[in-house]
Amino acid sequence: GWKGLAAAFPALKVANRGVGGDVSRGVLFRFREDVLDLKPRAVVICIGFNDLTAYGDPAHAAQNIAAMLEQAWSQNPELPIVLCQIPPRDAPQAPMKPGALADLNARIAKVGEGKAHLIVLDLITPFTGPDGKPNPELFAKDHVHLIEAGYQKWAESLRPALEKLGVK
């Protein structure tokens, strides 16, 4: 849904391989063909929320993410990767097990811990309002999907991470 991705990063050649409604297993299945075969200079991964709304186990999503990292680094051991934690959600129409989002985000942090060429990007803090809920200025009325201001906030968060990884 990030229609302005290329415009947000005009100095980079970007390929948006996100698929609405996809789960981590689906991304893992198509990761080599859709992402790695493009020989990217860097990869940004943000996956897992749909796993949780399907009442999936955060551990399984984290395992799928770890497998993607292994695939990426088996192709290019120095490939810079930004691994995004999942932004907050507050949507009755997309229910999750209590604590599942925090569990997955902790697992994402652990998967990325101590890995060279990887930054775990906190998308919780910049998307959370003072009340601890998703900032309504960044989300659609469904409290799940980002609006343009949300994508701008994500880009603002991504730029320093990409720069730190040497992606310019």
N, C-alpha and C positions, 0 to 999 in steps of 0.2 A: 503493500500500500504506500510505500515511500515514493511518491511520484516525482519529487524534487531531489532525489538522491544525487544525480549527476550534477545538478546546479549547486548543491550544497558543497561539493568537492570539485570545483572546476579545474583544478590542477591535476586531478587524477582521472584515469580511465576506469570507470566503475561498471560492474556487471551485477545487477540486483538479481540474485537467485532465490529470493524468498518466495514462498508459495503460501498464500493465505490458507489457514486451517491446518497446515502441515504439523506433524509431530516429529520428534527427534529421530525416530526410527525411519521415517520417510526421508528425512534429510540425509541420514547415514546411508541409506540405500542409493541415493542419487548423488552423493557428495563428490565422488571421483569424476563422474561424467559431467555434472553440472558446474562444478567449481574447479577441481584440481586440473582437469584436462585443459582449462583455459590458461594454465601456467601463470597464476596470479602472482603479483609482487607482494600482496598481503591479503589476508582474509579476516572478515569480521563475522563472528558467529553469534546469533541471538536466537536461541531456540529453547523450548521447554514449556511455555505457558499452555499450549494446546494439549500437551501430555497431561498436565495437571487437571484441565477441565474435563478430560476423559477419565478422571480419577486414576490416572497412571501413577506409578511409583516413582518418586523423585530419584531414587537410586538407579532405575532403568534409564531415565533421561540422562543422568550424569554419565552412565556407562556408555551411552550412545555418543555423547559429546566427547568423552575420552577417546573413543574409537575414531572419531573424526580427526582429532588432533594427531593420533598415531598415523592415520593415513596421510595427512598433510605432511608431517615431518618425515615419513618414509620416502616421500617424493622429493622434499626439499627440507633438510634438517634445519635450515636457517630461515624458513618462511615466517615472517612476522604475522602474528595472529592476535586479534582483539576478541576476547571471549566476554560477551556481555551477560551480566546478571539480568534477571527478568524484572522489568519495572513493576511497581505495585499495581494491583487491580482491586476493584470493588464492584463486582458485577454479579447480582443474583442469577442472571441468565447464563453465567459461566461459572457454576459452583466448583469449588475445590475442597479437598479434605482440609480441615483446619490445620494450619501450620505447614502445609505442603509447599507453599511458595517460599517461605523462609528456609525450609529444609533444602529445596532445590538450589536456592541462591547460595546457601552455605556449601553445598556439594560442588557447585560451579567454582566457588572460591578455592576449594580444596583441590579440585582437578587442575586448576591453574597454578597452584602454589609451587614456587621454586622453579618454574619452567622458564628457560631462556627463550627469548623471542616471543613471549606471550605477556599480555597485560589483561587482567580481569578488570572489566569496566563496571563500576558501580552505576547502575541505572535506577537504583532505589532512591537514593538521596535526592538527585536532581528532579525526580518526578513525584516526590511526596510533598504534600502541603503541610502547613504547620499543625494541622489536626491529625497527622499521621496517615491520612488517606491520599489516594491519587489526587494530584493537583488538577482541579477541574479545568484550568486554563490550558492544559496540555492534552486532555483526552476528549474524545467524542462523548456524546451523551450516554453511550453504553458503558463508560468507565473502563473500557478494555483497549479500544483502538486509539492510536494517537491522531491528533489533528496536526495541521501544518506547524503550529507553535511547538508541539511536542517533537516533531521531527527536527525542527530547528534546535531545540534543546539537546536532542540526541547528537546532532552534528557538532554542537558546541562541546559536548563531552568527548566525542570521538577524536576531534582534531588533535588535542594534546597527546592522546594515547598513540595515535598514528605517528605523530612527530617524534615521540620518545622512542618508537620502534624504528625510526629512520625512514618512514614512508612520507614522501613529500610530493 
